[in-house]
Amino acid sequence: MIKSMTGFGRAEAENDDMSLSIEIKTVNHKYIDYQIRMPNYLNFLEDKIKKTIKDYLSRGRIEVYIKIDRKFSNNSKVELDLPLANSINNSLKTLIDELDIHDEVKLNHLLRYDDILTLKYDDIDEDNVSECIISTLEEALQSLLVMRKTEGDRLKTDLQNNLDSISLYMEKIKTRTPYLVEEYKERLTDCVKNLVDNSDAIDNDRLNLEIVLYAEKSDINEELVRMKSHILSFKETLNMDIPVGRKLDFIIQEMNREVNTISSKSNDTELTQYVIEVKSLIEKLREQIQNIE
């Protein structure tokens, strides 16, 4: 099953103590990379959050946003830091006097400083909070996986279409190959005839030797066989029910190596054009699998 590394998931929950929302955004990355943004008092959960994510995802840059709105209860209270308020008030008045500003310090100016008024909630029940956050996180991850699978299905279709196009061009290359030696023989014979006055003077043994050497040098049957094997392996890998991005990347490297070898052995214009098309398609495959888990 192909899964994209790009996706988004969201889930919400609420209980007597808080309202919770979790958003997860993922993009492609060579390894697994976490970025978790949450209130500091939840730091005790970081390792558990990472472990839960790893149960669902194996690769990608993963950004998690956990937002909690704690509910105000009868035991909650507001704490006023009066010394801080006086200090800020005096500092603002000094600033006004020094800069000769015609204004005065107002309450709304002081309330911009969060530490003057602090909401003090009941101590959190870590077990209860942990259970709520992890279950909501799993719900968000499941939503994310749905999107990643949908995108993965689209990628799989595109990959298969490009593979079919590569197979078509490789068949054209295979069909063209038998004519290369015969055409080389004709060109070489014509070239030699133009250099000597008497065709009887042509050294047929040397001519045949050159043709044999060219045939050996330009033989691409092994590359064609290996290329066919790589294409088959690629298709089989697409149907595996495990993360396959790294394996597909390796197969593409091998495919590219075979095509480069074919290119180096050929000086035929038509065959070279087919090779160029195959290289272009392989590059498309390479770009597409960068987003596969």
N, C-alpha and C positions, 0 to 999 in steps of 0.2 A: 504494500500500500504506500503510494507516494504521498508525502506530506510536504507542503510548502513551509518555509521558515517564517513567512510573513503572515501575521494574523492579529486579531484583537478579540479579547473576551472581557465580559463585565458581569458582575453579580452583586446583589445587594441582600442585606439581612437586617433584622431589627429585633431587639429584645427589650426587657425592662430597663436595661442599663445604657443602651447605646443604639445608634443607627450606624450601619456599616456599609461601605461600598468599596469594591475592589475592581480595579481595571488592570488588564495585562496587555501589553503590546510587545510583539516580537518581530524582529527583522533578521536577515541572514548574518551569520557569523561563523567563522571557521570552527570555533569551539562553543562551549556554553558560557555565557557571561551574564551575571545578574546585576540588576540595579533595582534596589528596593527602597521605596520612599514611604515612610510611615512615621507616626509619632514616636518620639524617643522612648516613651514608657513601654513600647512594644518590642524593644531591642532583644528582650529575652526570647522572642519567637523567631529570630532571624534564621537560625540553623534549621529549625523545623519547617519554616517556609521554603527554604532552599531545597530541603530533602523532598518535600511534597512536589515542588516544581519538577525536580529531577525524575520523579516517578512518572511524569507525563511527557517531558521534553528531554531530548538528548543533545540538541545543538541549537544555536541561535543567540542573539542578543535579546535578553528578556528584561523588560521594564515593568515593574509592579508598583502600582499606586494604591495605598491603603488609606482610606479616609474614614475617620471615626468622629461622630458627633455624640459626645457623652450627655446623658440626660441629667438634668438638675433634680436632685431629690431633697427630701426634708433634712437630710444630714449634710447636704452640701452647703457651702458658705462662701461668701465673698470676703477676701482679705484685702485691706487697704494698707499700702506702704506709705504712711503719712510723711515720714522723714524724706523719702525719695520724692514725694510730691512737692514738699517745701523746697527741696534742693533744686528741682527742675524749675519751679516757679521763680525762685530767686535768680537762677541763671538766665531765664528768659527775660526777666525785668532788666537785668544788667545789660543784656544784649540790646534791648530796646533803647536804653539810655545811651549806651556807647555809640550806637549807630544813629542816634537822634531820629528814631522812628516814632511817628505819632500814632501809637497804637497801645493796646493794653493786653495783658495776658488773660485769656478767658478759659473757662472750664474745658471747652472742646479741644483747646490746644494741649492741655495736660492729658486728656484721655487718649491722645494719640500714642502715648507711651504705655505699652501693654503691662509693664511690671507694676504700675501704680495700683491697678485693680486686678486681682487674680482670683479666678474661680477655683475653689478647692472642692474636688469631688471626693466621694468615698473611695477608699482603697479598692483597686480593681481585684476581682477574683480571677487570678491568672488562669486557672483551669477552665473556667467558664469562657473567658475571653479567647483562650487558645482554641477551644472546641469550635466556637462561633467563627473565628477567622479562618481556620483551616478548612472547615466545611464550605465556607463561602468561597475560599480560594479554589477549592476543587471544582466548584460549580463554574467559576470563571474560566478555569483551565479547560473544562469540558466544552464550554462555549467557544473558546479559542481553537480547540482541536477541530471542531466542526468547520470553522473558516479555513484552517490550514489544510484540511482534507479536501475541501471544495476547490481551493486553489491548486492543490496537488493533483487532483483529477484533470484540471485544465492543462497543467504542465505536462502530465503524462501523455495526453493526447497530442500535444505539440511535439514532444520528444519522439513519439512513435511515427508521426508524420515525417519528421526530419530524417529519422532512421530509414524509413521506406525510400525517401529520396536518395539517401546515400547508397542504399542497396541497388537502386536503379542505375545510378552512375557507375557503381562498381561493376555491374553487369555489362555496361557499355564498354568499360575499360577492358574487361575480360574478352568481349567479342572482338574488340579492336586489336588485341595483342597478337593473334596468329598472323596478321598481315604485315606486322612491323619488320620481321626478318626478310620476307619476300620483297618488300618495298626497298629495304636497305640494299639487298642484293642487286636489284635493278639499278638503283642510283649509283652504286659502287661500280658496276659493270659499265654503265654509260660513261662514268667519269674516267675510267681507265681507257676506254675506247677513244675518248677525246684526246688522251695524252699520247697515244701511240698511233702510228700510221697503219699498222697491219694488225688486224684482230687476232691473227694467228700467233702474234708475239705475246699475247696475254698469258701470264702465268696463272693458269686455272687453279693449280694446287694452292698457290699463295692467296688467290682470290677466295677460294673456298675456306681457307684457314681464317681469313679475316671475317668472313661471314659467320663461321662457327664461334669465333671469339666474341663477335657482336651479339650473337644469339645468347651466349652464356652471360654476358655482361648485362643484357637487357631483360633477362628472364625475371618475371615478376610473379610467377605462379605461387611461390611460397607466401609472398605478401598478400596475394589475393585470398589464399586459403586462411591465413591468420586474420585478415580483415573480416572475412565472413564469420569467423569464430567470435571475434570481438562484438560484431553486431548482434549475433545470437545471444551472447553473454549479457549484453546491455539490455536486450528485451526481457530476458529471464530475470534480471535484477530488478527491473521495473515492477515486477509482480511479487517481489518478496515482501513479507509482512514485518519488515524491520527497517530501521533507518539505513538508507542506501546511498546517501549523497557522496560520501568519501569513496565508496567503491566505484560509483559511476565516474567520478573524477579520474580515478586510476585507469579505467577502461578507455576513457577518452584520450588520455596520454598515450596509451598503446595504439589506438586507432590513428592518432596523429603521426606517430612514429612510422607506421606502415605506409601511410600516404606520402610522407616525405621521402621514404625510400623509393617508392614507385616513381615519384617526380624526378628524383636524381638519376634514375635509370633510363628515363625516356627523353628522347629529343623529337618526339612526334607531336605536331601542333594540335591535332585533334585530341589525342590522349591527354596532352597537357591541359587542354581546356576542361576536360572532364575532371582532372585532378584539382583544378582551381575551384570548381563547383563543390567538390567533396570537402575541400578545406574550409570553404565558406560555411557549409552545413555543420561541420564539426565545431567550428567556432560558435555557431548558434547553440549547439548542444552544450558547449562549455559555459556559455552565459546563462543558459536556462538552469543548469544543475547547481549553480551557485546559490540558488534559493531553495534547494531541496534538502530536507533534514537528513 
